[in-house]
Amino acid sequence: NAGVTQTPKFRILKIGQSMTLQCTQDMNHNYMYWYRQDPGMGLKLIYYSVGAGITDKGEVPNGYNVSRSTTEDFPLRLELAAPSQTSVYFCASRTLNTGELFFGEGSRLTVL
Amino acid sequence: EDQVTQSPEALRLQEGESSSLNCSYTVSGLRGLFWYRQDPGKGPEFLFTLYSAGEEKEKERLKATLTKKESFLHITAPKPEDSATYLCAVPRTQGGSEKLVFGKGTKLTVNP
């Protein structure tokens, strides 16, 4: 049982480039989330989804976009990368009935 | 605004030296408090959920307790493998959906 899988684990981007962080879960969870974690700042919610076809903004959505075409996949798109988007990104999922989040191992992104 | 504050930011213990981590929260109508453990380079891993004041939960050397304003994570006779960052989180309802708000974490180091 793989749980939540994120790719890539590491990526370096140049300012202005675009990329997509992939997230897949095999637990049939309805809820999926994207967080970013900066040193000393805790986890900040970027976007979330309560089911296929439904997404909404979190605390820090600017510069990002998401889609949820299937229950399993929740990709995060970065358009026109900026140095402020240098961070570690975590995807997470949960069922409808519990608050327990299952996290992926993270994607470390550096924008130079 | 709902807030989650963890203290201390960092804690160094000798192996076998018991201590406690604190998580205080300001949220109306608490619907659970969650503790997670995060190892370096990994995603957070769920430890406990507490729902009501007076509730306690234990796992190996860890015991989590909850009052009306704060939660404690007690670590009894810690070992070096308990070294990690410990995060607490509370759910907040926004836009009809429930999301977890995380504290910044306490980085625990246990020296042999």
Chai-1 contact restraints between the chains, C-beta under 6 A:
chainA,res_idxA,chainB,res_idxB,connection_type,confidence,min_distance_angstrom,max_distance_angstrom,comment,restraint_id
A,G42,B,F102,contact,1.0,0.0,6.0,A-B,restraint_1
A,G42,B,K104,contact,1.0,0.0,6.0,A-B,restraint_2
A,L43,B,F102,contact,1.0,0.0,6.0,A-B,restraint_3
A,L45,B,K99,contact,1.0,0.0,6.0,A-B,restraint_4
A,V50,B,S97,contact,1.0,0.0,6.0,A-B,restraint_5
A,D56,B,G95,contact,1.0,0.0,6.0,A-B,restraint_6
A,F90,B,G43,contact,1.0,0.0,6.0,A-B,restraint_7
A,G99,B,G32,contact,1.0,0.0,6.0,A-B,restraint_8
A,G99,B,P91,contact,1.0,0.0,6.0,A-B,restraint_9
A,E100,B,F46,contact,1.0,0.0,6.0,A-B,restraint_10
A,F103,B,G43,contact,1.0,0.0,6.0,A-B,restraint_11
A,F103,B,P44,contact,1.0,0.0,6.0,A-B,restraint_12
A,G104,B,G43,contact,1.0,0.0,6.0,A-B,restraint_13
A,E105,B,K42,contact,1.0,0.0,6.0,A-B,restraint_14
A,E105,B,G43,contact,1.0,0.0,6.0,A-B,restraint_15
A,G106,B,G43,contact,1.0,0.0,6.0,A-B,restraint_16
